[in-house]
Each structure stands twice: as C-alpha cells, then as structure tokens.
Amino acid sequence: MGKKIAVLLTDYFEDSEYAEPAKSFKDAGHELTVIEKEKGKTVKGKQGQAEVETDASIDEVSPADFDALLIPGGFSPDILRADGRFVSFAKAFMEEKKPVFAICHGPQLLITAKALDGRSATGYTSIRVDLENAGAKFQDKEVVVCQDQLVTSRTPDDIPAFTREALKLLG
C-alpha cells in the first residue's frame, strides 16, 4: 500500500529535486500532495523546466494526513520558512518521527523549525554553517540517513542516492 507524501513547494524550487524524486515515489505507488499557500496555483522551477500545480493550501492540510514529507531545494524552502505555517508543518513531522526527505536547501525549513539539534544531516555547501549552528552534525556525503527518519542530500547530483534511501524508508 502506497504512502501519502506531503511536498512543501513554491516558486523557484530546484526543478530536478522535485521532479525526479516525485516520479520515483509515484512509480513506487506512493501518492504526493503538493502544498503551497494556495491550492491550484502553478509554481515554477528556477531552471524553467518544471511547472507543478499545487494540490492543497497549507490551511487545508494537517501533518496527520500524511506518512512522510518531501522538501525539495532551490529558493522554495527559504521563501516558505518565512511563513510560520510551513515551519510548524515541517516541525510536526520531525517531532512525530515521520520520514522527512530534504535535499540541497530543503533543510532550511528544518533549521527554522529548530528540528535538527543533535541530528546528522547534510545540505548544500552554503547552508553548512546554518546547519551546524542549528545543532546538526554536518556530514559532507551524497546522502545522510539519521535515525531511520531523516534523509538529506546536497545537490541534484545526489538525487539517485537520496531517492534510493527515501524509498527504503517508505517501505
């Protein structure tokens, strides 16, 4: 039985960091719900290759509705973390020990949620100090899996490893 995966996404996400894992998750039988400030909005990737129509507004969903969370990188997580609703949503997954998959700049949302203290994680080079300041144990590796819950990766080059480990946690 497929799992329900929440995806926090807005404009200027990194195209491949959404598109490639999303395809792999769907191919494995999982269901994705793309969540933004408004439902039915078309959000555009920063490379101009991907456009995604949002499935739900942050106001009409609850972390309880989902089994896992995907946070693609790009500028999207930095934009979303300015809105407390998205921060609280992401924090709930970490607190409830549900799988969280964050790539590149994706961990920025978890930094703002103060959900990385004592956790092993990786991310894009430019957020390394932010991750460390948030209490994360930074590892410069293509994929870091922490406590069978948190999967993080650095760049689009790491997507195959990121997706492989995420799919393992989804079962």
Secondary structure as UniProt FT lines:
FT   STRAND          4..8
FT   TURN            11..12
FT   HELIX           15..27
FT   TURN            28..29
FT   STRAND          31..36
FT   TURN            39..40
FT   STRAND          42..45
FT   TURN            46..47
FT   STRAND          51..53
FT   STRAND          56..57
FT   HELIX           58..60
FT   HELIX           63..65
FT   STRAND          68..71
FT   HELIX           76..80
FT   TURN            81..82
FT   HELIX           84..95
FT   TURN            96..97
FT   STRAND          100..103
FT   TURN            104..106
FT   HELIX           107..112
FT   TURN            113..114
FT   TURN            117..118
FT   STRAND          120..121
FT   HELIX           125..127
FT   HELIX           128..133
FT   TURN            134..135
FT   STRAND          137..138
FT   STRAND          144..146
FT   TURN            147..149
FT   STRAND          150..153
FT   HELIX           156..158
FT   HELIX           159..170
//
